[in-house]
């Protein structure tokens, strides 16, 4: 599988995570996160903007006190996934251009 195909697969996995409302703590999410991190490291390097940008995305919220609405956790993860998907699509388009 080439880099373009792998990136496309990782983007499709985002769609799946959104569809199943995959939570930050789920096995599916953690597997996807690890795969993206590994791919970006191999493709762009450990100190790359692309990898750091991915690592900077937030998929969870910090809670200190008060009542917790667990649906907010799901929403935060979905927002992070959508933002990351858009970035990965941009990387995919740049690969296609080369």
BELPE-V12458 format. One record per residue. N is the residue number from 1. PHI is phi in whole degrees, -180 to 180 (* if undefined). OMEGA is omega in whole degrees, -180 to 180 (NA if undefined). D_FIRST is the distance of its C-alpha to the first C-alpha in Angstrom with 1 decimal. Layout:
N_PHI_OMEGA_D_FIRST, N_PHI_OMEGA_D_FIRST
//
This chain:
1_*_180_0.0, 2_-84_-176_3.8, 3_-62_179_6.8, 4_-61_-180_8.1, 5_-65_180_6.0, 6_-64_179_6.4, 7_-62_178_9.9, 8_-60_178_10.6, 9_-63_179_10.0, 10_-64_176_12.3, 11_-66_177_14.7, 12_-62_178_14.9, 13_-67_175_15.8, 14_-62_178_18.5, 15_-57_179_19.9, 16_-65_180_20.1, 17_-61_178_21.8, 18_-65_-179_24.2, 19_-61_-179_24.9, 20_-88_-177_25.8, 21_55_-179_27.6, 22_-60_-179_25.6, 23_-84_180_27.9, 24_-53_-177_27.3, 25_-90_-177_28.4, 26_-76_177_26.3, 27_-62_-179_23.8, 28_-61_180_21.2, 29_-64_-177_21.8, 30_-63_176_21.8, 31_-65_178_18.5, 32_-61_-178_16.9, 33_-59_179_18.9, 34_-61_-179_17.8, 35_-64_178_14.1, 36_-66_180_14.8, 37_-59_179_17.1, 38_-65_-180_14.9, 39_-61_-179_12.1, 40_-64_177_15.0, 41_-64_-179_16.7, 42_-68_-176_14.0, 43_-78_-171_13.4, 44_-114_179_17.1, 45_106_-176_19.1, 46_-62_-177_21.5, 47_-104_-175_24.2, 48_-78_173_22.4, 49_-59_-177_23.8, 50_-59_-180_20.6, 51_-69_-180_20.5, 52_-64_178_24.3, 53_-60_178_24.3, 54_-64_-179_21.9, 55_-65_-179_24.2, 56_-80_180_27.2, 57_-68_-178_26.5, 58_-109_-179_28.9, 59_-118_-176_28.1, 60_-149_178_31.5, 61_-124_175_35.1, 62_-87_180_37.7, 63_-126_180_40.8, 64_-106_-179_44.1, 65_-145_175_46.8, 66_97_179_47.7, 67_-75_-178_46.5, 68_-109_172_42.7, 69_-98_-174_41.3, 70_-63_177_38.1, 71_-66_176_36.7, 72_-65_177_36.7, 73_-63_179_34.2, 74_-62_-180_31.9, 75_-62_-179_32.5, 76_-63_179_31.8, 77_-65_180_28.4, 78_-62_179_27.6, 79_-61_178_28.8, 80_-62_179_26.6, 81_-65_180_23.5, 82_-65_178_24.5, 83_-61_-180_25.0, 84_-66_178_21.7, 85_-58_-180_19.9, 86_-63_178_21.8, 87_-68_179_20.8, 88_-64_176_17.1, 89_-63_177_17.6, 90_-61_178_19.4, 91_-63_180_16.7, 92_-63_179_14.3, 93_-63_178_17.1, 94_-66_176_17.6, 95_-64_-179_14.1, 96_-66_-179_14.8, 97_-70_-178_18.1, 98_-96_NA_17.0
//
